[in-house]
Amino acid sequence: MDREALRAAITETIPWVKMSSLFVETFEEGHVKLCVPAANHLNHVGIVYAGTHFMLMEVAGAALFLATYGIQKYIPVNKAMSIRYLKPATTDISCELRMDREEGIQKLKPVEERGKGEWILDMTVTDAQGTVVSTSTCTYYLIGSPMA
């Protein structure tokens, strides 16, 4: 798949993600930024629903993987995720992730040695003012791609 097809797959493959209005602002090797508008994601007390934070970070991590490595060898699947909610978000939220080339090589090295394995990311979500509203550590399990 080419880069534009991968970018589109991020928002089109999973029906709930598509319905969420999540959009990809940046999608390049080692750098992604995904955003979710607050509209339709506010809970009963007027803050962005906790599950929306989870979805945004989980999809952003997968997007970074796709943008950096493609899907020729591996596909990321969420294995575990811990989240900490720091401040209520009442505006649109975003998750921006960066990984330089050397870090990308090092993160994939143990997986390459075994043919599968864990790929771990620490992430933050910010509101429209740039305030960090939640953080997470997500462990993806990389499995062989059906395209391999």
C-alpha positions in Angstrom: 0.0 0.0 0.0 1.2 3.5 -0.7 1.4 6.2 2.0 -2.0 7.8 1.0 -3.8 4.5 1.1 -2.3 3.8 4.6 -3.3 7.3 5.7 -6.9 6.7 4.5 -7.0 3.2 6.1 -6.4 4.8 9.6 -9.8 6.5 9.5 -11.7 4.2 7.2 -11.0 0.7 8.4 -12.7 0.6 11.8 -16.4 1.8 11.7 -16.3 3.4 15.2 -13.2 5.3 14.3 -14.8 6.5 11.1 -17.9 7.6 13.0 -15.8 9.5 15.5 -14.7 12.1 13.0 -11.1 11.4 13.9 -8.8 12.9 11.3 -5.2 12.7 10.4 -3.4 16.1 10.3 0.1 14.8 9.8 1.2 11.4 8.4 4.9 11.1 7.6 7.7 8.8 8.5 8.4 9.3 12.2 5.7 11.9 12.8 1.9 11.7 13.0 -0.7 14.0 14.5 -4.3 12.8 14.9 -7.2 14.9 16.1 -10.8 14.3 17.3 -13.4 17.1 17.5 -15.1 17.4 20.8 -18.5 17.6 19.2 -20.3 14.2 19.7 -17.7 13.1 22.3 -18.8 15.0 25.4 -20.0 12.9 28.3 -22.8 13.6 30.7 -20.8 16.3 32.5 -19.5 18.1 29.4 -16.0 16.7 29.1 -14.5 14.6 26.4 -15.4 10.9 27.0 -12.6 8.8 28.4 -13.0 6.2 25.7 -12.3 8.9 23.1 -8.9 9.5 24.7 -8.2 5.8 24.5 -9.3 5.5 20.8 -7.2 8.6 19.8 -4.0 7.3 21.4 -4.4 3.7 20.3 -5.0 4.8 16.7 -2.3 7.4 16.8 0.3 4.8 17.8 -0.8 2.5 15.1 -0.6 5.4 12.6 3.0 6.1 13.7 3.8 2.5 13.1 2.2 2.5 9.6 3.8 5.9 8.6 7.2 4.7 9.8 7.4 1.0 8.8 4.4 0.4 6.4 2.6 -2.9 6.6 4.8 -5.1 4.4 6.2 -7.1 7.4 4.1 -6.4 10.5 0.7 -5.3 11.7 0.3 -3.7 15.1 -2.4 -5.0 17.5 -3.1 -3.4 20.9 -2.0 -5.7 23.6 -2.2 -3.5 26.7 -2.7 0.2 27.5 -2.6 2.2 30.7 -4.1 5.6 30.7 -4.0 8.5 33.1 -6.5 11.3 32.8 -4.9 14.5 34.1 -7.4 17.3 33.3 -10.9 17.4 31.8 -10.9 18.2 28.1 -13.8 20.3 26.8 -12.3 21.1 23.4 -11.0 19.2 20.5 -8.2 16.9 21.4 -5.1 15.7 19.6 -2.2 13.3 19.8 1.1 14.0 18.2 3.9 11.4 18.1 7.4 11.6 16.8 10.1 9.0 16.5 13.5 9.6 14.9 15.0 7.0 12.5 17.4 5.6 15.1 14.7 5.1 17.7 12.5 3.5 15.1 15.3 1.0 14.3 15.9 0.2 18.0 12.2 -0.3 18.7 11.9 -2.8 15.9 15.2 -4.7 16.5 13.8 -7.2 19.1 10.8 -7.9 16.9 13.1 -8.5 13.9 15.1 -11.0 15.9 12.0 -13.0 16.8 9.7 -12.3 13.9 7.1 -10.9 16.3 7.0 -9.1 19.6 6.1 -6.0 21.5 6.4 -2.4 20.3 5.8 0.1 23.2 4.9 3.8 23.0 4.3 6.6 25.5 1.8 9.1 24.4 0.1 12.3 25.4 -3.2 14.0 24.4 -3.5 17.7 24.4 -6.6 20.0 24.2 -7.0 23.0 21.9 -4.9 25.2 24.2 -2.0 22.7 24.2 -2.6 21.5 27.8 -1.8 17.8 28.3 -5.1 16.2 29.4 -4.1 12.5 29.3 -1.1 10.2 28.9 -0.7 6.6 28.2 1.7 3.8 27.6 0.5 1.4 24.8 2.0 -2.0 24.1 1.3 -3.1 20.6 2.0 -6.7 19.6 3.4 -6.9 16.1 2.2 -9.9 14.1 3.3 -10.9 10.7 1.5 -9.1 7.9 -0.8 -11.0 5.5 1.1 -9.1 2.8 4.5 -10.6 3.8 
